[in-house]
């Protein structure tokens, strides 16, 4: 691996290096290039790479892989934010700029898939933080991971907001020839101003939808999680119609609407953004989310119903693969309506 413009930071000089990362023997690196400026990478040798999802999570998959912790997408609403506090880092700027990299992911996966106890079950990726965030451009962990999954013909799905997945189309095609593979992009709205403010580290929504189009053209089934839909900012009939129409143009195999939810960490960070950018909405949010992380079920169902009707109108799912394996898929392609709680683990929303 070539390291241009590299600066190795000595742990004792890095005042923000937390005890948990020190205990894992983290190597700390920064890169003096525009795309990585302000980001610190903590390279660790993880003890395991396949994670079992707690049964109480009510998600339609049992196993996940997350090669990174923290995410430079910097989405204000990301509910993985609070997991950074387990590393004695904060859920705000630390989550955005202090990225843990599991540099031995490929080797661990090869070992774990070869174990007699492994039964070849479906593995979901992108359920905590994005595996195709900016760091992947430097570390290329996903190519190694996909190569191992291909060699073991192991089924998997990927959820991403990143465009770097296109670099791995060749491997994804090889995997799909051997096992069930599904890809998913997350696009909750196509409003440019809202995107620049709320998801500052991500490719634009239109770019993400172009990723969906190219994946489907390459024979790799790709659907769209319309997530998160932002109350009072992106849930009007006009906003919803513009987004669903744009999704339809990609040949997406399905669309699943998910309304914004605000867990600890994400709630505080998002409401701070809201107060700074839309102070007139703060009180409305306090009423809407006053009882917990989720908006009232009736409100969720109203928005979901509108999106499903728009999906039928624009013909989403009526072309392309009907049997695409996807995160949270439990209904027919096109207007899938996942069960309550099906996306609780998907922090990209």
C-alpha positions in Angstrom: 0.0 0.0 0.0 1.4 3.4 -1.0 1.2 6.2 1.6 1.7 9.6 0.0 1.7 12.8 2.2 1.7 10.6 5.3 2.2 11.8 8.8 2.5 9.3 11.6 1.3 10.7 14.9 3.0 9.3 18.1 0.2 8.1 20.5 1.6 9.9 23.5 1.6 13.2 21.6 -2.0 12.7 20.4 -3.9 14.1 23.3 -7.2 12.8 21.9 -6.2 9.2 21.6 -8.5 7.4 24.0 -7.6 4.6 26.4 -9.7 2.0 24.5 -7.8 2.7 21.3 -4.4 2.7 23.1 -5.3 -0.6 24.6 -5.8 -2.0 21.1 -2.4 -0.7 20.0 -3.7 1.8 17.6 -1.4 3.4 15.0 -2.4 7.0 14.4 -2.1 8.5 11.0 -3.0 11.7 9.2 -2.7 12.5 5.5 -1.9 16.0 4.2 -4.2 15.9 1.3 -7.4 17.9 0.7 -9.8 15.0 1.0 -8.4 13.8 4.3 -7.4 17.1 5.9 -8.7 17.3 9.5 -9.3 13.5 9.7 -7.3 11.3 12.0 -7.2 7.5 11.3 -6.6 5.0 14.1 -5.4 1.7 12.6 -6.2 -1.3 14.8 -5.9 -5.0 14.5 -9.4 -6.2 15.5 -10.0 -9.5 17.3 -13.0 -10.4 15.1 -14.8 -8.9 12.0 -18.1 -10.7 11.8 -20.5 -9.3 14.4 -23.6 -11.1 15.6 -26.7 -8.9 15.8 -28.6 -9.1 19.1 -31.9 -10.9 18.6 -33.8 -8.1 20.3 -32.9 -5.8 17.3 -35.7 -7.3 15.1 -33.7 -6.9 11.9 -33.8 -9.4 9.0 -30.2 -10.3 9.2 -28.0 -11.9 12.0 -24.5 -11.0 11.0 -22.7 -7.8 10.0 -19.3 -6.5 9.0 -18.2 -3.0 9.8 -14.6 -2.3 8.7 -14.6 1.2 10.1 -15.9 3.1 13.2 -16.8 6.7 12.9 -17.8 8.2 9.5 -16.6 11.2 7.5 -20.0 11.5 5.9 -20.7 13.6 8.9 -24.5 13.3 8.6 -26.0 15.2 11.6 -28.7 12.6 12.2 -26.5 9.4 12.1 -27.6 7.2 15.0 -24.2 5.4 15.1 -22.8 8.6 16.7 -23.3 7.3 20.2 -21.1 4.3 19.6 -18.0 6.6 19.5 -18.5 7.3 23.2 -17.6 3.7 23.9 -14.1 4.7 22.7 -14.0 7.7 25.0 -14.6 9.9 22.0 -17.5 12.2 21.5 -20.5 11.7 19.2 -20.0 15.1 17.4 -16.8 16.1 15.7 -14.8 13.1 16.9 -17.3 10.8 15.2 -16.9 12.8 12.0 -13.1 13.1 12.0 -11.6 10.3 14.2 -12.0 7.1 12.1 -11.1 3.7 13.4 -9.8 1.4 10.6 -9.7 -2.4 11.1 -6.7 -3.0 8.9 -6.7 -6.8 9.3 -10.3 -7.1 8.1 -9.5 -9.3 5.1 -7.4 -11.7 7.1 -9.9 -12.0 9.9 -12.8 -12.6 7.5 -10.9 -15.4 5.7 -10.3 -17.1 9.0 -13.8 -16.7 10.3 -15.5 -17.9 7.1 -13.3 -20.9 7.0 -14.3 -21.9 10.5 -16.4 -25.1 10.8 -18.9 -23.2 12.9 -19.7 -20.8 10.1 -22.9 -21.8 8.2 -22.6 -19.4 5.2 -25.4 -17.0 6.4 -26.1 -13.7 4.9 -23.9 -10.8 6.0 -25.1 -7.2 6.0 -22.6 -4.3 5.5 -23.2 -0.6 6.1 -25.5 -1.2 9.0 -23.4 0.8 11.4 -21.2 3.2 9.4 -20.6 3.4 5.7 -18.0 0.9 4.4 -17.6 3.2 1.4 -16.9 6.4 3.2 -13.9 8.6 2.3 -11.4 6.3 4.2 -12.1 3.5 1.8 -10.5 5.5 -0.9 -7.2 5.2 1.0 -7.5 1.8 2.8 -9.4 -0.3 0.2 -10.6 -2.7 2.9 -13.8 -3.6 0.9 -11.9 -5.1 -2.0 -10.3 -7.5 0.3 -13.6 -8.3 2.1 -15.4 -8.8 -1.2 -12.6 -11.1 -2.5 -13.0 -13.3 0.6 -16.8 -13.3 0.3 -16.5 -14.3 -3.4 -14.0 -17.1 -2.6 -16.5 -18.6 -0.1 -19.6 -17.9 -2.2 -21.1 -16.2 0.8 -24.3 -14.1 0.4 -24.2 -10.5 1.5 -25.8 -7.0 1.1 -24.4 -3.5 1.2 -26.0 -0.2 2.2 -24.0 2.9 1.3 -24.2 6.6 0.7 -20.8 6.5 -1.0 -19.8 6.4 -4.7 -16.6 4.4 -4.1 -18.7 1.2 -4.5 -18.5 1.7 -8.2 -14.8 0.9 -8.1 -15.7 -2.6 -7.0 -18.2 -3.4 -9.7 -16.0 -6.2 -11.0 -15.8 -7.9 -7.7 -19.5 -7.4 -7.0 -20.3 -9.1 -10.4 -18.0 -12.0 -9.5 -19.7 -12.4 -6.1 -23.2 -12.2 -7.6 -22.4 -15.0 -10.0 -21.8 -17.3 -7.0 -24.1 -16.1 -4.3 -27.1 -13.9 -3.5 -25.9 -10.3 -3.5 -27.9 -7.1 -3.0 -26.8 -3.4 -2.9 -28.6 -0.4 -1.6 -28.1 3.3 -1.6 -29.6 5.7 0.9 -31.2 8.9 -0.4 -33.8 10.6 1.7 -34.2 13.7 -0.4 -32.8 15.4 -3.5 -32.9 19.0 -2.2 -29.4 20.4 -2.8 -29.4 23.0 -0.1 -30.6 20.5 2.5 -28.0 18.0 1.4 -25.1 20.5 1.7 -26.1 21.5 5.2 -27.2 18.2 6.7 -25.0 15.6 4.9 -21.8 17.6 4.3 -19.4 14.7 3.8 -21.5 12.7 1.4 -21.7 12.6 -2.4 -24.7 14.5 -3.6 -28.1 12.7 -3.7 -28.0 12.8 -7.5 -24.6 11.2 -7.5 -25.9 8.4 -5.2 -28.8 7.8 -7.5 -26.4 7.6 -10.4 -24.5 4.9 -8.4 -27.8 3.0 -8.1 -28.4 3.3 -11.9 -24.9 2.0 -12.7 -25.1 -0.9 -10.4 -28.4 -2.1 -11.9 -27.0 -1.6 -15.4 -24.1 -3.8 -14.3 -26.5 -6.6 -13.3 -26.1 -6.0 -9.5 -29.5 -5.5 -8.0 -29.7 -2.1 -6.2 -32.6 -0.5 -4.4 -33.0 2.7 -2.5 -33.7 3.3 1.2 -35.4 6.6 1.1 -33.9 7.6 4.3 -34.1 9.6 6.3 -37.1 11.6 5.3 -36.7 14.8 7.3 -39.9 16.1 8.9 -41.0 19.6 7.9 -38.0 20.0 5.6 -38.3 17.1 3.1 -41.7 15.5 3.7 -44.0 17.8 1.7 -45.8 16.3 -1.3 -43.5 18.2 -3.6 -40.3 17.0 -1.9 -41.5 13.4 -1.8 -42.6 13.4 -5.4 -39.3 14.9 -6.6 -37.3 12.3 -4.7 -39.4 9.3 -5.7 -39.4 10.4 -9.4 -35.6 10.7 -9.3 -35.3 7.2 -7.7 -37.5 5.8 -10.4 -35.2 7.0 -13.1 -32.4 4.8 -11.8 -34.1 1.5 -12.3 -34.1 0.9 -8.6 -35.4 -2.5 -7.6 -37.4 -1.1 -4.7 -37.8 2.0 -2.5 -38.3 1.8 1.3 -39.2 5.1 3.1 -37.8 5.6 6.5 -38.7 8.7 8.6 -35.9 10.3 10.6 -35.4 8.9 14.1 -33.2 10.4 16.8 -31.4 8.3 19.3 -29.0 9.5 22.0 -26.1 11.3 20.4 -27.8 11.8 17.1 -30.6 13.6 18.8 -28.4 16.1 20.5 -26.2 16.7 17.5 -29.1 17.0 15.1 -31.1 19.3 17.4 -28.1 21.6 17.6 -28.0 21.7 13.8 -31.7 22.4 13.7 -31.4 25.3 16.2 -28.7 26.9 14.2 -30.3 26.4 10.8 -34.0 26.2 11.4 -34.8 27.6 14.8 -38.4 28.0 14.0 -38.7 24.2 13.9 -37.2 23.3 17.2 -40.4 23.4 19.1 -42.2 21.4 16.5 -39.5 18.7 16.8 -39.8 18.7 20.5 -43.5 17.9 20.2 -43.0 15.3 17.4 -40.1 13.5 19.1 -41.0 14.3 22.7 -41.7 10.7 23.7 -38.6 9.1 22.3 -36.4 8.5 19.2 -39.3 7.9 16.8 -42.0 10.1 15.5 -45.6 8.9 16.2 -46.6 5.8 14.2 -49.5 7.5 12.5 -47.1 10.2 11.1 -44.7 7.5 9.9 -47.5 5.6 8.2 -48.8 8.7 6.5 -45.5 9.5 5.0 -44.8 5.9 4.1 -48.2 5.6 2.4 -47.5 8.7 0.3 -44.1 7.3 -0.9 -45.6 3.9 -1.7 -48.3 5.5 -3.8 -45.7 7.6 -5.6 -43.6 4.4 -6.2 -46.6 2.8 -7.8 -47.2 5.9 -10.0 -43.6 6.1 -11.2 -43.3 2.3 -11.7 -40.5 1.5 -9.2 -39.7 -2.2 -9.2 -41.6 -3.0 -12.3 -38.3 -3.4 -14.3 -35.1 -5.1 -13.4 -34.6 -8.0 -10.9 -37.6 -8.9 -8.8 -35.7 -11.1 -6.4 -33.0 -8.7 -5.3 -31.7 -9.5 -1.8 -31.6 -6.3 0.1 -31.3 -5.0 3.6 -34.7 -5.3 5.3 -36.4 -6.9 2.3 -39.6 -8.7 3.4 -42.1 -7.6 0.8 -42.3 -7.5 -3.0 -39.9 -5.4 -4.9 -41.2 -1.9 -5.8 -43.1 -0.8 -2.8 -41.6 -2.8 0.0 -42.9 -2.1 3.4 -40.6 -3.5 6.0 -41.9 -4.5 9.4 -41.7 -2.2 12.4 -38.2 -1.9 13.7 -36.6 -3.6 10.7 -34.1 -0.8 10.2 -33.2 -0.2 13.8 -29.5 -1.0 13.2 -29.1 1.0 10.0 -27.2 4.1 11.2 -26.8 5.6 7.8 -30.2 7.0 8.3 
